[in-house]
Amino acid sequence: MLFDGVCALCLGFVRLAVRLDRQNRFRFATAQSSFGEALFRRHGPRTDSYETNFVFIDGAFTRPDSFVAVLG
């Protein structure tokens, strides 16, 4: 899961995902990290604004689809 590390809403989403992920399926990276920035550049629209999140499960999901993917 790639998320905006300075966005309070995104951090709340990550906390929810951690609580729900009892099988440890997810790994997390901020969009501002070098790894996250590379993924964001590859899958995201712009690298000057990270106000979204991506979940990679057999493809890339962005909000609100990422929320549904985590819950599913």
Rosetta silent file (secondary structure, phi, psi, omega in degrees, C-alpha in Angstrom):
SEQUENCE: MLFDGVCALCLGFVRLAVRLDRQNRFRFATAQSSFGEALFRRHGPRTDSYETNFVFIDGAFTRPDSFVAVLG
SCORE:     score description
SCORE:     0.000 S_00000001
   1 L     0.000  125.941  179.673    0.000    0.000    0.000 S_00000001
   2 E  -107.134  125.815 -174.541    1.439    3.306   -1.085 S_00000001
   3 E  -142.304  160.269  176.939    0.127    6.339    0.789 S_00000001
   4 L   -74.494  113.765 -175.239    0.718   10.030    1.430 S_00000001
   5 L   -73.681   -8.641  178.562    2.769   10.113    4.619 S_00000001
   6 L  -109.576   -0.309 -179.013    1.706   13.656    5.578 S_00000001
   7 L   -90.990  118.898 -179.062   -2.040   13.222    4.998 S_00000001
   8 H   -61.542  -40.464  179.120   -3.970   12.620    8.240 S_00000001
   9 H   -64.156  -41.427  178.698   -6.812   10.875    6.388 S_00000001
  10 H   -64.296  -40.538  178.281   -4.344    8.594    4.594 S_00000001
  11 H   -64.678  -37.082  175.509   -2.645    7.708    7.882 S_00000001
  12 H   -63.105  -39.753  177.862   -6.044    6.846    9.351 S_00000001
  13 H   -63.571  -41.161  178.653   -6.691    4.573    6.382 S_00000001
  14 H   -64.207  -43.440  178.248   -3.329    2.848    6.945 S_00000001
  15 H   -59.870  -41.533  177.375   -4.112    2.336   10.646 S_00000001
  16 H   -63.145  -44.812  179.978   -7.452    0.766    9.685 S_00000001
  17 H   -61.097  -40.762  178.937   -5.734   -1.482    7.131 S_00000001
  18 H   -62.730  -43.263  179.205   -3.186   -2.617    9.733 S_00000001
  19 H   -64.580  -38.933 -177.040   -5.972   -3.516   12.179 S_00000001
  20 H   -80.935  -19.188 -174.480   -7.940   -5.414    9.537 S_00000001
  21 L   -87.011   72.218 -177.277   -4.922   -7.200    8.033 S_00000001
  22 L   -72.027  -19.087  179.940   -4.747  -10.190   10.376 S_00000001
  23 L   -98.411    6.823  179.866   -2.918  -12.303    7.768 S_00000001
  24 L    53.756   46.654  179.354   -0.203   -9.659    7.161 S_00000001
  25 L   -77.579  -26.470 -170.938   -1.022   -9.441    3.455 S_00000001
  26 L  -101.901  147.952  169.821   -0.086   -5.773    3.112 S_00000001
  27 L  -120.573  150.921 -172.623    3.193   -3.894    3.089 S_00000001
  28 L  -125.226  143.082  174.880    3.255   -0.127    3.454 S_00000001
  29 E  -147.833  140.227  174.871    5.366    2.666    1.985 S_00000001
  30 E   -78.629  149.542  178.110    4.933    6.409    2.011 S_00000001
  31 L   -64.602  -24.343 -178.008    4.781    8.130   -1.349 S_00000001
  32 L   -80.609  -12.027  177.212    7.554   10.426   -0.135 S_00000001
  33 L   -74.939  161.226 -179.627   10.064    7.553    0.313 S_00000001
  34 H   -62.601  -40.865  177.221   12.399    6.724   -2.572 S_00000001
  35 H   -64.763  -46.097 -179.958   10.650    3.356   -3.070 S_00000001
  36 H   -63.966  -40.747  179.364    7.214    4.960   -2.840 S_00000001
  37 H   -62.979  -39.305  178.016    8.139    7.769   -5.192 S_00000001
  38 H   -64.550  -43.472  177.067    9.323    5.268   -7.812 S_00000001
  39 H   -64.766  -41.226 -179.681    6.044    3.328   -7.538 S_00000001
  40 H   -63.505  -41.350  178.557    4.032    6.544   -7.627 S_00000001
  41 H   -62.414  -36.673 -178.415    5.874    7.686  -10.750 S_00000001
  42 H   -74.687  -38.091 -173.363    5.136    4.358  -12.402 S_00000001
  43 H  -113.774  -14.679 -172.352    1.450    4.117  -11.423 S_00000001
  44 L   -98.219  166.185 -177.615    0.420    7.596  -10.278 S_00000001
  45 L   -75.427  -43.624 -176.739   -0.729   10.680  -12.096 S_00000001
  46 L  -145.128  154.181  177.369    1.791   13.239  -10.698 S_00000001
  47 L  -106.526    4.435  177.030    4.719   13.246   -8.301 S_00000001
  48 L   -95.756   -5.047  177.846    4.303   16.820   -7.045 S_00000001
  49 L  -146.044  118.876 -175.362    1.096   15.994   -5.153 S_00000001
  50 L  -106.337   29.921 -174.079    0.611   12.715   -3.278 S_00000001
  51 L   -77.795   55.995  175.877   -2.950   13.272   -2.085 S_00000001
  52 L  -159.837 -177.579  172.922   -4.092    9.734   -2.796 S_00000001
  53 E  -141.121  156.326  177.561   -3.224    6.167   -1.985 S_00000001
  54 E  -126.560  138.991  172.028   -2.574    3.066   -4.023 S_00000001
  55 E  -121.736  127.791 -178.559   -3.194   -0.539   -3.118 S_00000001
  56 E  -105.310  103.704  175.670   -1.575   -3.130   -5.374 S_00000001
  57 L  -137.299   99.140 -175.651   -3.566   -6.377   -5.493 S_00000001
  58 L    52.452   43.573 -177.799   -3.443   -7.886   -8.968 S_00000001
  59 L   132.748 -179.471 -178.999   -3.273   -4.330  -10.302 S_00000001
  60 E  -108.290  130.095  176.210   -3.333   -0.818   -8.863 S_00000001
  61 E  -116.057  136.603  173.676   -6.336    0.547   -7.029 S_00000001
  62 E  -111.887  169.886 -178.588   -6.730    4.171   -6.014 S_00000001
  63 L   -60.726  146.694   -6.266   -9.223    5.656   -3.592 S_00000001
  64 L   -82.150   -3.992  179.741  -12.092    4.784   -3.139 S_00000001
  65 H   -61.501  -30.421  179.707  -11.335    1.470   -4.867 S_00000001
  66 H   -66.355  -36.619  177.673   -8.331    0.985   -2.595 S_00000001
  67 H   -61.857  -45.000  179.488  -10.612    1.096    0.446 S_00000001
  68 H   -65.045  -39.940  179.902  -12.814   -1.602   -1.065 S_00000001
  69 H   -63.615  -38.376  179.047   -9.757   -3.702   -1.995 S_00000001
  70 H   -68.696  -39.293 -178.887   -8.475   -3.610    1.591 S_00000001
  71 H   -73.605  -23.546 -175.631  -11.847   -4.585    3.014 S_00000001
  72 L   -82.230    0.000    0.000  -12.282   -7.407    0.481 S_00000001
